[in-house]
């Protein structure tokens, strides 16, 4: 019944809005589904009959079909564009989509490693060569402190407080913070600085960064990402791994050990406690998995 209006809408998107073919196809597909729902589920036969509640009913329908919030948001964007077109072309007197808010995006919980997986990763590292030693201390340091990968690779010699077992990285917005470092990570860091870093530096001018590449320059975040992913594959860790995974694991394991959320916020350098609160969701998920596996009536028993 609404075939002609969809064709007109397609023409509008192409000729007046100059949308790409993919965007036009996507929008028109969304509108076809939307109008089919209105016609067959709500028995709406006239475009002027569509109201705010009808659109909300459609969004609820998408939710029942387990559409993600991003997919529902895209559909709503198409619907808003469509109703704006109807008003501009004089085919509808009002725009019922004006005051409908876009669905909030689902917060995707980051992957974290279990303590056992982290130990397996750390145990696989060694200091046989200067590059091995650098890689070992970098992984240890991220898990020991929760550093962002940018903070790790940009760490300078002047940011080290080895005597007091602290580091002072430059975080987001050029904000400095003091982070304690455990004895073992400090030991590896000292050994790297004394035995391995001078070899990596060679006769090159010293750039001042703690971690150097094979020719004495600034070690990049991309290189650390590639190394970490490869090393995890070697030890059989199949999760989607990035340097940020170690940061998430650091925070989650601290929380599970009873560390106050405010302290974790300070260590991570989060400006808002709400950013840190995502780790409560991760921790609760972990606790649920442990419960399901351990309890006689748990979900997996």
C-alpha positions, 0 to 999 in steps of 0.5 A: 500500500505504501510502495509509492511513498517509499519510491518518492522517499528514495528519490528524495534521498538520492536527488535532494539529500545526495545520500550514498547508495548504501545509506539510501538502501539502508534507510528505505529498508528501515522504512519498509519494515516500519510501514509494514509493521504499522499496516499489519500490526496497527492497521494504519492505512493513512500516513496522517494517522501515525502518532507518537505512540505508534512509533514507540510501539514499533521501537518496542517491537524491535526490542522484542526482536532483540535489536541492539540499541544501536540498530534501533537507534539507526531505525529511529534515525530513518523514521525521523528522516522519513517523517521530516520528508513527509512534512516537507512534501506536504504529505503529512501535517505533523511530524510525530517523531520529533520528541522521541529520544534515541535509545541509549546505547548498550554499554559493552563490557570490555573483555577481561582476563582471569587471574589464571590467564594473566599468570599464564601470560606473565609466566610465558615472558622472559628476559633472554634478550633486551627486546624480551626484557622490554616486553616482559617489563611492559606487560608486568607494568601495565598489569601492576599499575593499570596504565593506558597504553599511551601512558605506557609507551610515553613513559619517560625516565623522569616519570620514574620514582624507583626509590619510592616504588612509584611512577608518575605518568602523564595521563589524559589532559596532561594530568599527572598521577602517582601510582604505586608499583609492586616489588617484582615489577620494580625489580624487572624495571631496574634490570631492564634499565641497567642491562637492556635499555643501554643496548637498545639505545646503542649510540643513538641520542637518548629520546628519554623514553623508558621503552625503546624500539630495536633502533633506540627510538620511541616504541609505538603503541601499535608495536606493543599491541601486535606483540601482546596479541601474538603472545596471547595466541602463543599461550592459548588465550583466545579472548579479544586481547588488546593492551586495554584488556590488561588495564581492565583486568587490573581494575577488575581483579582489584575490585574483586579483592575488595579494593574501594572503587574510589581508589581504583578510580584514582589509580586509573586516572578516571575523572568521574567515578561513573567511568570506573563503575563499569568494573562493578558490572564486570565483577558482578558478571564474574561472581555470577559465573563463579556461582553458576559453576560452583553451586549445585543448582547453578546454571551450568550444573 
